[in-house]
Amino acid sequence: MMDGCRTEACTYRLENADLSAFRRYLELQEKSIHTMTKYLRDVAGFIGFLPDGRSVTKALVIRYKEELRSKYAIRSVNSMLASLNAFFAFLGWHDCRVRTLRLQREVYCPAQRELSREEYGRLVRTAQRRGDERLSLILQTICGTGIRISELAYITAEAVRQGEAEVRCKNKTRTVFIVRALQQKLLAYIKKQGIQNGSVFVNAQGRPMSRTTVWREMKSLCRQAQVDPRKV
């Protein structure tokens, strides 16, 4: 590990313990499991890009930035660069940090990205017709409460009975109300599934469904319901 270099030719060297130390640092910063997993995954992706997996220069970081730009949307690239910049700051390699890409803010949602009420209804009915009650209720819960997919785990059997859930995200807590009509549907579902406590929407192993799994199921549903997946 080197400090103080201010030229592109300067070479830093990753040690085997650096990633583990970064993970411990994130834990001490009280980052969520999701945030830590993302940071570590983004850093691992960069390490896989390095010719020898160890030597880091500012020039290599810039090349990696350009490769990301050719493969991903600007928001995704900036998110990955933020993870890398945090890693470099932790190591003291401040001159390795790179600027994020400029993003022109959209002040409105393009019409082709708006999910209409009719399309939403079609998605729910399609899920019901194919016997996927869980996905149908996930859709209704997201649209009925405004929570994010990553926050579905906070919709628990206890929260359903109370009619409200406490959602914690980035050291902030907010109360999400479950309207009566949705509450009745969820109560019937947890009774049928025999769910006494914990998250309502779980996988075959009983763990809260991941965003990846939900998105995969949503994408399949969009095809059947003839709805543009970008709207979901």
QUIVEN-V130063 format. One record per pair of residues at least 24 apart in sequence whose C-alpha atoms are under 7 Angstrom apart, sorted by sequence separation. I is the first residue (numbers start at 1). GAP is how many residues later the second one is. If there is no record, write none. Layout:
# QUIVEN-V130063
<<I/GAP> <I/GAP>>
This chain:
# QUIVEN-V130063
<<160/26> <74/27> <160/27> <74/29> <145/31> <145/32> <145/33> <157/33> <61/35> <42/38> <58/38> <157/38> <57/39> <157/39> <158/39> <14/40> <43/40> <157/40> <13/41> <14/41> <42/41> <43/41> <156/41> <157/41> <13/42> <42/42> <156/42> <157/42> <12/43> <13/43> <156/43> <157/43> <11/44> <12/44> <39/44> <155/44> <156/44> <11/45> <12/45> <154/45> <155/45> <11/46> <153/46> <10/47> <9/48> <8/49> <8/50> <8/51> <153/55> <150/61> <149/62> <22/65> <134/67> <3/89> <6/89> <3/90> <127/94> <123/98> <123/99> <126/99> <123/102> <122/103> <119/108> <115/116> <113/117> <114/117> <113/118>>
